[in-house]
Amino acid sequence: MSIQIKKQPKENSQSLTRRFSRRIQQSGILRRAKKIKFRTRPKSKQLRKRAALRKEELKKEYEELRKLGKVK
């Protein structure tokens, strides 16, 4: 999909740039490009399991410190 913007008579460069950027945003090209660029790979089952165990461990540790009055 290509977008063509031609300069209209008596149109300055700022309004041309503004019109172009508005057309790009409306077309969704920028959104698709960012989605591709910042794509994250799904985590493996083992990695998710390890993260969940670590989270539980930290939660227990935090609760112990809270009970001792070292953390508010």
PDB file of N, H, CA, C and O in Angstrom:
ATOM      1  N   MET A   1       0.847  -1.166   0.000  1.00  0.00           N
ATOM      2  CA  MET A   1       0.000   0.000   0.000  1.00  0.00           C
ATOM      3  C   MET A   1       0.901   1.240   0.000  1.00  0.00           C
ATOM      4  O   MET A   1       1.735   1.407   0.890  1.00  0.00           O
ATOM      5  N   SER A   2       0.729   2.094  -0.990  1.00  0.00           N
ATOM      6  H   SER A   2       0.052   1.958  -1.713  1.00  0.00           H
ATOM      7  CA  SER A   2       1.534   3.306  -1.039  1.00  0.00           C
ATOM      8  C   SER A   2       0.633   4.527  -0.941  1.00  0.00           C
ATOM      9  O   SER A   2      -0.509   4.516  -1.402  1.00  0.00           O
ATOM     10  N   ILE A   3       1.154   5.548  -0.350  1.00  0.00           N
ATOM     11  H   ILE A   3       2.081   5.556   0.024  1.00  0.00           H
ATOM     12  CA  ILE A   3       0.411   6.795  -0.182  1.00  0.00           C
ATOM     13  C   ILE A   3       1.131   7.869  -0.978  1.00  0.00           C
ATOM     14  O   ILE A   3       2.335   8.072  -0.822  1.00  0.00           O
ATOM     15  N   GLN A   4       0.395   8.541  -1.816  1.00  0.00           N
ATOM     16  H   GLN A   4      -0.583   8.376  -1.943  1.00  0.00           H
ATOM     17  CA  GLN A   4       0.981   9.617  -2.601  1.00  0.00           C
ATOM     18  C   GLN A   4       0.346  10.936  -2.206  1.00  0.00           C
ATOM     19  O   GLN A   4      -0.877  11.076  -2.192  1.00  0.00           O
ATOM     20  N   ILE A   5       1.177  11.881  -1.891  1.00  0.00           N
ATOM     21  H   ILE A   5       2.170  11.767  -1.903  1.00  0.00           H
ATOM     22  CA  ILE A   5       0.720  13.220  -1.537  1.00  0.00           C
ATOM     23  C   ILE A   5       1.418  14.182  -2.488  1.00  0.00           C
ATOM     24  O   ILE A   5       2.646  14.189  -2.575  1.00  0.00           O
ATOM     25  N   LYS A   6       0.655  14.981  -3.190  1.00  0.00           N
ATOM     26  H   LYS A   6      -0.343  14.975  -3.120  1.00  0.00           H
ATOM     27  CA  LYS A   6       1.231  15.974  -4.096  1.00  0.00           C
ATOM     28  C   LYS A   6       0.983  17.363  -3.523  1.00  0.00           C
ATOM     29  O   LYS A   6      -0.071  17.649  -2.954  1.00  0.00           O
ATOM     30  N   LYS A   7       1.971  18.197  -3.689  1.00  0.00           N
ATOM     31  H   LYS A   7       2.827  17.965  -4.150  1.00  0.00           H
ATOM     32  CA  LYS A   7       1.867  19.564  -3.189  1.00  0.00           C
ATOM     33  C   LYS A   7       0.841  20.329  -4.010  1.00  0.00           C
ATOM     34  O   LYS A   7       0.908  20.374  -5.239  1.00  0.00           O
ATOM     35  N   GLN A   8      -0.102  20.925  -3.309  1.00  0.00           N
ATOM     36  H   GLN A   8      -0.157  20.888  -2.311  1.00  0.00           H
ATOM     37  CA  GLN A   8      -1.127  21.715  -3.978  1.00  0.00           C
ATOM     38  C   GLN A   8      -0.610  23.136  -4.211  1.00  0.00           C
ATOM     39  O   GLN A   8       0.301  23.595  -3.521  1.00  0.00           O
ATOM     40  N   PRO A   9      -1.200  23.825  -5.190  1.00  0.00           N
ATOM     41  CA  PRO A   9      -0.742  25.202  -5.429  1.00  0.00           C
ATOM     42  C   PRO A   9      -0.941  26.072  -4.186  1.00  0.00           C
ATOM     43  O   PRO A   9      -1.956  25.960  -3.499  1.00  0.00           O
ATOM     44  N   LYS A  10       0.007  26.915  -3.911  1.00  0.00           N
ATOM     45  H   LYS A  10       0.832  27.007  -4.469  1.00  0.00           H
ATOM     46  CA  LYS A  10      -0.005  27.846  -2.770  1.00  0.00           C
ATOM     47  C   LYS A  10      -0.037  27.130  -1.424  1.00  0.00           C
ATOM     48  O   LYS A  10      -0.560  27.673  -0.451  1.00  0.00           O
ATOM     49  N   GLU A  11       0.519  25.908  -1.352  1.00  0.00           N
ATOM     50  H   GLU A  11       0.944  25.466  -2.143  1.00  0.00           H
ATOM     51  CA  GLU A  11       0.583  25.168  -0.093  1.00  0.00           C
ATOM     52  C   GLU A  11       2.024  25.197   0.407  1.00  0.00           C
ATOM     53  O   GLU A  11       2.954  24.885  -0.337  1.00  0.00           O
ATOM     54  N   ASN A  12       2.196  25.567   1.655  1.00  0.00           N
ATOM     55  H   ASN A  12       1.440  25.820   2.259  1.00  0.00           H
ATOM     56  CA  ASN A  12       3.561  25.615   2.178  1.00  0.00           C
ATOM     57  C   ASN A  12       4.004  24.219   2.641  1.00  0.00           C
ATOM     58  O   ASN A  12       3.196  23.296   2.738  1.00  0.00           O
ATOM     59  N   SER A  13       5.285  24.094   2.919  1.00  0.00           N
ATOM     60  H   SER A  13       5.941  24.844   2.840  1.00  0.00           H
ATOM     61  CA  SER A  13       5.839  22.777   3.250  1.00  0.00           C
ATOM     62  C   SER A  13       5.323  22.253   4.590  1.00  0.00           C
ATOM     63  O   SER A  13       5.199  21.041   4.764  1.00  0.00           O
ATOM     64  N   GLN A  14       5.024  23.131   5.531  1.00  0.00           N
ATOM     65  H   GLN A  14       5.124  24.116   5.390  1.00  0.00           H
ATOM     66  CA  GLN A  14       4.524  22.680   6.842  1.00  0.00           C
ATOM     67  C   GLN A  14       3.158  22.017   6.712  1.00  0.00           C
ATOM     68  O   GLN A  14       2.921  20.962   7.301  1.00  0.00           O
ATOM     69  N   SER A  15       2.269  22.624   5.954  1.00  0.00           N
ATOM     70  H   SER A  15       2.462  23.481   5.476  1.00  0.00           H
ATOM     71  CA  SER A  15       0.935  22.026   5.805  1.00  0.00           C
ATOM     72  C   SER A  15       1.020  20.730   4.993  1.00  0.00           C
ATOM     73  O   SER A  15       0.247  19.801   5.227  1.00  0.00           O
ATOM     74  N   LEU A  16       1.955  20.667   4.041  1.00  0.00           N
ATOM     75  H   LEU A  16       2.583  21.422   3.851  1.00  0.00           H
ATOM     76  CA  LEU A  16       2.157  19.438   3.274  1.00  0.00           C
ATOM     77  C   LEU A  16       2.633  18.315   4.188  1.00  0.00           C
ATOM     78  O   LEU A  16       2.147  17.188   4.099  1.00  0.00           O
ATOM     79  N   THR A  17       3.585  18.624   5.068  1.00  0.00           N
ATOM     80  H   THR A  17       3.980  19.540   5.140  1.00  0.00           H
ATOM     81  CA  THR A  17       4.099  17.635   6.022  1.00  0.00           C
ATOM     82  C   THR A  17       2.991  17.187   6.972  1.00  0.00           C
ATOM     83  O   THR A  17       2.863  15.998   7.264  1.00  0.00           O
ATOM     84  N   ARG A  18       2.193  18.138   7.452  1.00  0.00           N
ATOM     85  H   ARG A  18       2.297  19.104   7.215  1.00  0.00           H
ATOM     86  CA  ARG A  18       1.089  17.823   8.369  1.00  0.00           C
ATOM     87  C   ARG A  18       0.068  16.912   7.687  1.00  0.00           C
ATOM     88  O   ARG A  18      -0.411  15.949   8.286  1.00  0.00           O
ATOM     89  N   ARG A  19      -0.258  17.219   6.442  1.00  0.00           N
ATOM     90  H   ARG A  19       0.131  18.001   5.955  1.00  0.00           H
ATOM     91  CA  ARG A  19      -1.229  16.426   5.690  1.00  0.00           C
ATOM     92  C   ARG A  19      -0.688  15.010   5.441  1.00  0.00           C
ATOM     93  O   ARG A  19      -1.427  14.030   5.534  1.00  0.00           O
ATOM     94  N   PHE A  20       0.601  14.919   5.127  1.00  0.00           N
ATOM     95  H   PHE A  20       1.201  15.715   5.052  1.00  0.00           H
ATOM     96  CA  PHE A  20       1.222  13.613   4.902  1.00  0.00           C
ATOM     97  C   PHE A  20       1.210  12.765   6.161  1.00  0.00           C
ATOM     98  O   PHE A  20       0.840  11.592   6.118  1.00  0.00           O
ATOM     99  N   SER A  21       1.616  13.355   7.294  1.00  0.00           N
ATOM    100  H   SER A  21       1.916  14.309   7.329  1.00  0.00           H
ATOM    101  CA  SER A  21       1.666  12.583   8.543  1.00  0.00           C
ATOM    102  C   SER A  21       0.268  12.145   8.971  1.00  0.00           C
ATOM    103  O   SER A  21       0.102  11.051   9.513  1.00  0.00           O
ATOM    104  N   ARG A  22      -0.735  12.984   8.735  1.00  0.00           N
ATOM    105  H   ARG A  22      -0.601  13.872   8.295  1.00  0.00           H
ATOM    106  CA  ARG A  22      -2.114  12.613   9.074  1.00  0.00           C
ATOM    107  C   ARG A  22      -2.562  11.422   8.229  1.00  0.00           C
ATOM    108  O   ARG A  22      -3.204  10.506   8.742  1.00  0.00           O
ATOM    109  N   ARG A  23      -2.229  11.429   6.938  1.00  0.00           N
ATOM    110  H   ARG A  23      -1.708  12.174   6.521  1.00  0.00           H
ATOM    111  CA  ARG A  23      -2.602  10.322   6.056  1.00  0.00           C
ATOM    112  C   ARG A  23      -1.904   9.024   6.460  1.00  0.00           C
ATOM    113  O   ARG A  23      -2.502   7.949   6.398  1.00  0.00           O
ATOM    114  N   ILE A  24      -0.652   9.123   6.870  1.00  0.00           N
ATOM    115  H   ILE A  24      -0.166   9.995   6.920  1.00  0.00           H
ATOM    116  CA  ILE A  24       0.101   7.949   7.316  1.00  0.00           C
ATOM    117  C   ILE A  24      -0.554   7.350   8.557  1.00  0.00           C
ATOM    118  O   ILE A  24      -0.722   6.134   8.644  1.00  0.00           O
ATOM    119  N   GLN A  25      -0.920   8.192   9.507  1.00  0.00           N
ATOM    120  H   GLN A  25      -0.783   9.180   9.436  1.00  0.00           H
ATOM    121  CA  GLN A  25      -1.544   7.696  10.740  1.00  0.00           C
ATOM    122  C   GLN A  25      -2.899   7.070  10.455  1.00  0.00           C
ATOM    123  O   GLN A  25      -3.229   6.032  11.028  1.00  0.00           O
ATOM    124  N   GLN A  26      -3.681   7.671   9.592  1.00  0.00           N
ATOM    125  H   GLN A  26      -3.413   8.515   9.126  1.00  0.00           H
ATOM    126  CA  GLN A  26      -5.009   7.139   9.284  1.00  0.00           C
ATOM    127  C   GLN A  26      -4.936   5.813   8.542  1.00  0.00           C
ATOM    128  O   GLN A  26      -5.814   4.965   8.699  1.00  0.00           O
ATOM    129  N   SER A  27      -3.899   5.628   7.736  1.00  0.00           N
ATOM    130  H   SER A  27      -3.186   6.317   7.608  1.00  0.00           H
ATOM    131  CA  SER A  27      -3.792   4.401   6.958  1.00  0.00           C
ATOM    132  C   SER A  27      -3.379   3.203   7.819  1.00  0.00           C
ATOM    133  O   SER A  27      -3.667   2.061   7.461  1.00  0.00           O
ATOM    134  N   GLY A  28      -2.710   3.451   8.949  1.00  0.00           N
ATOM    135  H   GLY A  28      -2.477   4.379   9.240  1.00  0.00           H
ATOM    136  CA  GLY A  28      -2.298   2.366   9.833  1.00  0.00           C
ATOM    137  C   GLY A  28      -0.941   1.785   9.493  1.00  0.00           C
ATOM    138  O   GLY A  28      -0.533   0.787  10.087  1.00  0.00           O
ATOM    139  N   ILE A  29      -0.235   2.385   8.553  1.00  0.00           N
ATOM    140  H   ILE A  29      -0.566   3.196   8.070  1.00  0.00           H
ATOM    141  CA  ILE A  29       1.083   1.882   8.152  1.00  0.00           C
ATOM    142  C   ILE A  29       2.064   1.972   9.310  1.00  0.00           C
ATOM    143  O   ILE A  29       2.820   1.035   9.567  1.00  0.00           O
ATOM    144  N   LEU A  30       2.050   3.092  10.001  1.00  0.00           N
ATOM    145  H   LEU A  30       1.435   3.853   9.792  1.00  0.00           H
ATOM    146  CA  LEU A  30       2.978   3.310  11.118  1.00  0.00           C
ATOM    147  C   LEU A  30       2.730   2.300  12.237  1.00  0.00           C
ATOM    148  O   LEU A  30       3.675   1.757  12.809  1.00  0.00           O
ATOM    149  N   ARG A  31       1.468   2.052  12.544  1.00  0.00           N
ATOM    150  H   ARG A  31       0.700   2.493  12.079  1.00  0.00           H
ATOM    151  CA  ARG A  31       1.120   1.094  13.599  1.00  0.00           C
ATOM    152  C   ARG A  31       1.624  -0.305  13.251  1.00  0.00           C
ATOM    153  O   ARG A  31       2.170  -1.004  14.105  1.00  0.00           O
ATOM    154  N   ARG A  32       1.438  -0.711  11.990  1.00  0.00           N
ATOM    155  H   ARG A  32       0.994  -0.143  11.296  1.00  0.00           H
ATOM    156  CA  ARG A  32       1.905  -2.026  11.565  1.00  0.00           C
ATOM    157  C   ARG A  32       3.424  -2.132  11.628  1.00  0.00           C
ATOM    158  O   ARG A  32       3.964  -3.159  12.037  1.00  0.00           O
ATOM    159  N   ALA A  33       4.105  -1.074  11.224  1.00  0.00           N
ATOM    160  H   ALA A  33       3.666  -0.239  10.892  1.00  0.00           H
ATOM    161  CA  ALA A  33       5.570  -1.080  11.238  1.00  0.00           C
ATOM    162  C   ALA A  33       6.098  -1.200  12.668  1.00  0.00           C
ATOM    163  O   ALA A  33       7.045  -1.946  12.917  1.00  0.00           O
ATOM    164  N   LYS A  34       5.496  -0.477  13.601  1.00  0.00           N
ATOM    165  H   LYS A  34       4.727   0.129  13.398  1.00  0.00           H
ATOM    166  CA  LYS A  34       5.929  -0.553  15.001  1.00  0.00           C
ATOM    167  C   LYS A  34       5.644  -1.933  15.582  1.00  0.00           C
ATOM    168  O   LYS A  34       6.438  -2.462  16.361  1.00  0.00           O
ATOM    169  N   LYS A  35       4.513  -2.510  15.202  1.00  0.00           N
ATOM    170  H   LYS A  35       3.868  -2.081  14.570  1.00  0.00           H
ATOM    171  CA  LYS A  35       4.147  -3.841  15.691  1.00  0.00           C
ATOM    172  C   LYS A  35       5.182  -4.870  15.256  1.00  0.00           C
ATOM    173  O   LYS A  35       5.545  -5.757  16.028  1.00  0.00           O
ATOM    174  N   ILE A  36       5.656  -4.752  14.023  1.00  0.00           N
ATOM    175  H   ILE A  36       5.361  -4.031  13.395  1.00  0.00           H
ATOM    176  CA  ILE A  36       6.663  -5.677  13.509  1.00  0.00           C
ATOM    177  C   ILE A  36       8.009  -5.431  14.176  1.00  0.00           C
ATOM    178  O   ILE A  36       8.713  -6.374  14.536  1.00  0.00           O
ATOM    179  N   LYS A  37       8.366  -4.153  14.340  1.00  0.00           N
ATOM    180  H   LYS A  37       7.794  -3.387  14.047  1.00  0.00           H
ATOM    181  CA  LYS A  37       9.673  -3.814  14.882  1.00  0.00           C
ATOM    182  C   LYS A  37       9.828  -4.244  16.345  1.00  0.00           C
ATOM    183  O   LYS A  37      10.875  -4.763  16.731  1.00  0.00           O
ATOM    184  N   PHE A  38       8.796  -4.033  17.153  1.00  0.00           N
ATOM    185  H   PHE A  38       7.945  -3.611  16.840  1.00  0.00           H
ATOM    186  CA  PHE A  38       8.892  -4.304  18.585  1.00  0.00           C
ATOM    187  C   PHE A  38       8.215  -5.605  18.996  1.00  0.00           C
ATOM    188  O   PHE A  38       7.774  -5.741  20.138  1.00  0.00           O
ATOM    189  N   ARG A  39       8.128  -6.559  18.077  1.00  0.00           N
ATOM    190  H   ARG A  39       8.486  -6.448  17.150  1.00  0.00           H
ATOM    191  CA  ARG A  39       7.500  -7.848  18.362  1.00  0.00           C
ATOM    192  C   ARG A  39       8.311  -8.609  19.408  1.00  0.00           C
ATOM    193  O   ARG A  39       9.538  -8.664  19.328  1.00  0.00           O
ATOM    194  N   THR A  40       7.630  -9.189  20.377  1.00  0.00           N
ATOM    195  H   THR A  40       6.633  -9.144  20.442  1.00  0.00           H
ATOM    196  CA  THR A  40       8.313  -9.994  21.384  1.00  0.00           C
ATOM    197  C   THR A  40       7.956 -11.463  21.181  1.00  0.00           C
ATOM    198  O   THR A  40       6.819 -11.805  20.857  1.00  0.00           O
ATOM    199  N   ARG A  41       8.932 -12.301  21.376  1.00  0.00           N
ATOM    200  H   ARG A  41       9.855 -12.023  21.639  1.00  0.00           H
ATOM    201  CA  ARG A  41       8.699 -13.730  21.225  1.00  0.00           C
ATOM    202  C   ARG A  41       7.981 -14.261  22.461  1.00  0.00           C
ATOM    203  O   ARG A  41       8.232 -13.784  23.568  1.00  0.00           O
ATOM    204  N   PRO A  42       7.092 -15.237  22.294  1.00  0.00           N
ATOM    205  CA  PRO A  42       6.416 -15.813  23.453  1.00  0.00           C
ATOM    206  C   PRO A  42       7.407 -16.588  24.320  1.00  0.00           C
ATOM    207  O   PRO A  42       8.319 -17.233  23.805  1.00  0.00           O
ATOM    208  N   LYS A  43       7.223 -16.519  25.624  1.00  0.00           N
ATOM    209  H   LYS A  43       6.481 -15.994  26.043  1.00  0.00           H
ATOM    210  CA  LYS A  43       8.130 -17.215  26.540  1.00  0.00           C
ATOM    211  C   LYS A  43       7.817 -18.706  26.552  1.00  0.00           C
ATOM    212  O   LYS A  43       6.674 -19.125  26.365  1.00  0.00           O
ATOM    213  N   SER A  44       8.857 -19.489  26.777  1.00  0.00           N
ATOM    214  H   SER A  44       9.785 -19.149  26.929  1.00  0.00           H
ATOM    215  CA  SER A  44       8.673 -20.933  26.809  1.00  0.00           C
ATOM    216  C   SER A  44       7.963 -21.336  28.106  1.00  0.00           C
ATOM    217  O   SER A  44       7.895 -20.559  29.058  1.00  0.00           O
ATOM    218  N   LYS A  45       7.448 -22.542  28.123  1.00  0.00           N
ATOM    219  H   LYS A  45       7.503 -23.173  27.349  1.00  0.00           H
ATOM    220  CA  LYS A  45       6.705 -23.039  29.281  1.00  0.00           C
ATOM    221  C   LYS A  45       7.597 -23.080  30.519  1.00  0.00           C
ATOM    222  O   LYS A  45       7.173 -22.709  31.613  1.00  0.00           O
ATOM    223  N   GLN A  46       8.843 -23.537  30.333  1.00  0.00           N
ATOM    224  H   GLN A  46       9.187 -23.838  29.443  1.00  0.00           H
ATOM    225  CA  GLN A  46       9.791 -23.628  31.443  1.00  0.00           C
ATOM    226  C   GLN A  46      10.102 -22.239  32.007  1.00  0.00           C
ATOM    227  O   GLN A  46      10.186 -22.069  33.223  1.00  0.00           O
ATOM    228  N   LEU A  47      10.272 -21.258  31.138  1.00  0.00           N
ATOM    229  H   LEU A  47      10.203 -21.396  30.150  1.00  0.00           H
ATOM    230  CA  LEU A  47      10.586 -19.903  31.574  1.00  0.00           C
ATOM    231  C   LEU A  47       9.421 -19.294  32.343  1.00  0.00           C
ATOM    232  O   LEU A  47       9.623 -18.620  33.353  1.00  0.00           O
ATOM    233  N   ARG A  48       8.189 -19.535  31.860  1.00  0.00           N
ATOM    234  H   ARG A  48       8.024 -20.082  31.040  1.00  0.00           H
ATOM    235  CA  ARG A  48       6.996 -19.027  32.567  1.00  0.00           C
ATOM    236  C   ARG A  48       6.875 -19.654  33.947  1.00  0.00           C
ATOM    237  O   ARG A  48       6.523 -18.983  34.917  1.00  0.00           O
ATOM    238  N   LYS A  49       7.166 -20.936  34.025  1.00  0.00           N
ATOM    239  H   LYS A  49       7.452 -21.482  33.237  1.00  0.00           H
ATOM    240  CA  LYS A  49       7.078 -21.653  35.296  1.00  0.00           C
ATOM    241  C   LYS A  49       8.096 -21.095  36.300  1.00  0.00           C
ATOM    242  O   LYS A  49       7.781 -20.869  37.468  1.00  0.00           O
ATOM    243  N   ARG A  50       9.332 -20.879  35.808  1.00  0.00           N
ATOM    244  H   ARG A  50       9.588 -21.063  34.858  1.00  0.00           H
ATOM    245  CA  ARG A  50      10.378 -20.322  36.670  1.00  0.00           C
ATOM    246  C   ARG A  50      10.009 -18.930  37.174  1.00  0.00           C
ATOM    247  O   ARG A  50      10.236 -18.602  38.339  1.00  0.00           O
ATOM    248  N   ALA A  51       9.444 -18.121  36.295  1.00  0.00           N
ATOM    249  H   ALA A  51       9.259 -18.388  35.348  1.00  0.00           H
ATOM    250  CA  ALA A  51       9.054 -16.759  36.669  1.00  0.00           C
ATOM    251  C   ALA A  51       7.942 -16.784  37.721  1.00  0.00           C
ATOM    252  O   ALA A  51       7.956 -15.986  38.659  1.00  0.00           O
ATOM    253  N   ALA A  52       6.989 -17.689  37.568  1.00  0.00           N
ATOM    254  H   ALA A  52       6.978 -18.337  36.806  1.00  0.00           H
ATOM    255  CA  ALA A  52       5.898 -17.803  38.528  1.00  0.00           C
ATOM    256  C   ALA A  52       6.412 -18.241  39.900  1.00  0.00           C
ATOM    257  O   ALA A  52       5.973 -17.724  40.927  1.00  0.00           O
ATOM    258  N   LEU A  53       7.345 -19.195  39.911  1.00  0.00           N
ATOM    259  H   LEU A  53       7.702 -19.615  39.077  1.00  0.00           H
ATOM    260  CA  LEU A  53       7.924 -19.656  41.175  1.00  0.00           C
ATOM    261  C   LEU A  53       8.699 -18.528  41.859  1.00  0.00           C
ATOM    262  O   LEU A  53       8.607 -18.347  43.073  1.00  0.00           O
ATOM    263  N   ARG A  54       9.451 -17.785  41.080  1.00  0.00           N
ATOM    264  H   ARG A  54       9.526 -17.932  40.094  1.00  0.00           H
ATOM    265  CA  ARG A  54      10.225 -16.659  41.618  1.00  0.00           C
ATOM    266  C   ARG A  54       9.289 -15.604  42.204  1.00  0.00           C
ATOM    267  O   ARG A  54       9.567 -15.040  43.262  1.00  0.00           O
ATOM    268  N   LYS A  55       8.193 -15.344  41.520  1.00  0.00           N
ATOM    269  H   LYS A  55       7.968 -15.802  40.661  1.00  0.00           H
ATOM    270  CA  LYS A  55       7.224 -14.355  41.998  1.00  0.00           C
ATOM    271  C   LYS A  55       6.627 -14.787  43.337  1.00  0.00           C
ATOM    272  O   LYS A  55       6.494 -13.973  44.252  1.00  0.00           O
ATOM    273  N   GLU A  56       6.272 -16.049  43.450  1.00  0.00           N
ATOM    274  H   GLU A  56       6.380 -16.710  42.708  1.00  0.00           H
ATOM    275  CA  GLU A  56       5.735 -16.578  44.707  1.00  0.00           C
ATOM    276  C   GLU A  56       6.761 -16.463  45.832  1.00  0.00           C
ATOM    277  O   GLU A  56       6.420 -16.109  46.961  1.00  0.00           O
ATOM    278  N   GLU A  57       8.022 -16.766  45.513  1.00  0.00           N
ATOM    279  H   GLU A  57       8.299 -17.054  44.596  1.00  0.00           H
ATOM    280  CA  GLU A  57       9.103 -16.684  46.490  1.00  0.00           C
ATOM    281  C   GLU A  57       9.257 -15.255  47.011  1.00  0.00           C
ATOM    282  O   GLU A  57       9.373 -15.030  48.216  1.00  0.00           O
ATOM    283  N   LEU A  58       9.255 -14.298  46.089  1.00  0.00           N
ATOM    284  H   LEU A  58       9.161 -14.481  45.110  1.00  0.00           H
ATOM    285  CA  LEU A  58       9.394 -12.892  46.475  1.00  0.00           C
ATOM    286  C   LEU A  58       8.206 -12.427  47.305  1.00  0.00           C
ATOM    287  O   LEU A  58       8.364 -11.644  48.242  1.00  0.00           O
ATOM    288  N   LYS A  59       7.015 -12.910  46.958  1.00  0.00           N
ATOM    289  H   LYS A  59       6.887 -13.546  46.197  1.00  0.00           H
ATOM    290  CA  LYS A  59       5.810 -12.542  47.696  1.00  0.00           C
ATOM    291  C   LYS A  59       5.893 -13.022  49.146  1.00  0.00           C
ATOM    292  O   LYS A  59       5.541 -12.289  50.070  1.00  0.00           O
ATOM    293  N   LYS A  60       6.363 -14.264  49.338  1.00  0.00           N
ATOM    294  H   LYS A  60       6.649 -14.860  48.588  1.00  0.00           H
ATOM    295  CA  LYS A  60       6.504 -14.814  50.691  1.00  0.00           C
ATOM    296  C   LYS A  60       7.542 -14.028  51.488  1.00  0.00           C
ATOM    297  O   LYS A  60       7.339 -13.723  52.663  1.00  0.00           O
ATOM    298  N   GLU A  61       8.657 -13.707  50.830  1.00  0.00           N
ATOM    299  H   GLU A  61       8.821 -13.955  49.875  1.00  0.00           H
ATOM    300  CA  GLU A  61       9.713 -12.939  51.478  1.00  0.00           C
ATOM    301  C   GLU A  61       9.214 -11.553  51.903  1.00  0.00           C
ATOM    302  O   GLU A  61       9.527 -11.079  52.995  1.00  0.00           O
ATOM    303  N   TYR A  62       8.450 -10.926  51.040  1.00  0.00           N
ATOM    304  H   TYR A  62       8.197 -11.312  50.153  1.00  0.00           H
ATOM    305  CA  TYR A  62       7.897  -9.602  51.328  1.00  0.00           C
ATOM    306  C   TYR A  62       6.930  -9.671  52.512  1.00  0.00           C
ATOM    307  O   TYR A  62       6.947  -8.802  53.385  1.00  0.00           O
ATOM    308  N   GLU A  63       6.094 -10.698  52.538  1.00  0.00           N
ATOM    309  H   GLU A  63       6.080 -11.404  51.829  1.00  0.00           H
ATOM    310  CA  GLU A  63       5.138 -10.867  53.641  1.00  0.00           C
ATOM    311  C   GLU A  63       5.866 -11.051  54.974  1.00  0.00           C
ATOM    312  O   GLU A  63       5.450 -10.499  55.993  1.00  0.00           O
ATOM    313  N   GLU A  64       6.955 -11.830  54.964  1.00  0.00           N
ATOM    314  H   GLU A  64       7.293 -12.279  54.137  1.00  0.00           H
ATOM    315  CA  GLU A  64       7.732 -12.032  56.192  1.00  0.00           C
ATOM    316  C   GLU A  64       8.311 -10.711  56.691  1.00  0.00           C
ATOM    317  O   GLU A  64       8.243 -10.406  57.881  1.00  0.00           O
ATOM    318  N   LEU A  65       8.879  -9.931  55.774  1.00  0.00           N
ATOM    319  H   LEU A  65       8.934 -10.179  54.807  1.00  0.00           H
ATOM    320  CA  LEU A  65       9.441  -8.626  56.153  1.00  0.00           C
ATOM    321  C   LEU A  65       8.346  -7.685  56.652  1.00  0.00           C
ATOM    322  O   LEU A  65       8.583  -6.892  57.563  1.00  0.00           O
ATOM    323  N   ARG A  66       7.178  -7.763  56.078  1.00  0.00           N
ATOM    324  H   ARG A  66       6.985  -8.407  55.338  1.00  0.00           H
ATOM    325  CA  ARG A  66       6.060  -6.900  56.501  1.00  0.00           C
ATOM    326  C   ARG A  66       5.620  -7.276  57.912  1.00  0.00           C
ATOM    327  O   ARG A  66       5.311  -6.403  58.723  1.00  0.00           O
ATOM    328  N   LYS A  67       5.591  -8.566  58.201  1.00  0.00           N
ATOM    329  H   LYS A  67       5.842  -9.275  57.542  1.00  0.00           H
ATOM    330  CA  LYS A  67       5.201  -9.029  59.534  1.00  0.00           C
ATOM    331  C   LYS A  67       6.204  -8.623  60.591  1.00  0.00           C
ATOM    332  O   LYS A  67       5.839  -8.354  61.735  1.00  0.00           O
ATOM    333  N   LEU A  68       7.484  -8.579  60.201  1.00  0.00           N
ATOM    334  H   LEU A  68       7.780  -8.797  59.271  1.00  0.00           H
ATOM    335  CA  LEU A  68       8.531  -8.173  61.129  1.00  0.00           C
ATOM    336  C   LEU A  68       8.588  -6.645  61.315  1.00  0.00           C
ATOM    337  O   LEU A  68       9.257  -6.145  62.218  1.00  0.00           O
ATOM    338  N   GLY A  69       7.883  -5.927  60.453  1.00  0.00           N
ATOM    339  H   GLY A  69       7.340  -6.334  59.719  1.00  0.00           H
ATOM    340  CA  GLY A  69       7.835  -4.475  60.555  1.00  0.00           C
ATOM    341  C   GLY A  69       8.969  -3.766  59.843  1.00  0.00           C
ATOM    342  O   GLY A  69       9.200  -2.579  60.074  1.00  0.00           O
ATOM    343  N   LYS A  70       9.669  -4.468  58.992  1.00  0.00           N
ATOM    344  H   LYS A  70       9.481  -5.432  58.804  1.00  0.00           H
ATOM    345  CA  LYS A  70      10.796  -3.864  58.277  1.00  0.00           C
ATOM    346  C   LYS A  70      10.342  -3.182  56.984  1.00  0.00           C
ATOM    347  O   LYS A  70      11.059  -2.354  56.422  1.00  0.00           O
ATOM    348  N   VAL A  71       9.134  -3.547  56.519  1.00  0.00           N
ATOM    349  H   VAL A  71       8.553  -4.220  56.975  1.00  0.00           H
ATOM    350  CA  VAL A  71       8.571  -2.942  55.309  1.00  0.00           C
ATOM    351  C   VAL A  71       7.149  -2.534  55.641  1.00  0.00           C
ATOM    352  O   VAL A  71       6.419  -3.270  56.304  1.00  0.00           O
ATOM    353  N   LYS A  72       6.759  -1.352  55.174  1.00  0.00           N
ATOM    354  H   LYS A  72       7.353  -0.754  54.636  1.00  0.00           H
ATOM    355  CA  LYS A  72       5.379  -0.892  55.454  1.00  0.00           C
ATOM    356  C   LYS A  72       4.404  -1.482  54.525  1.00  0.00           C
ATOM    357  O   LYS A  72       3.210  -1.202  54.622  1.00  0.00           O
TER     358      LYS A  72
END
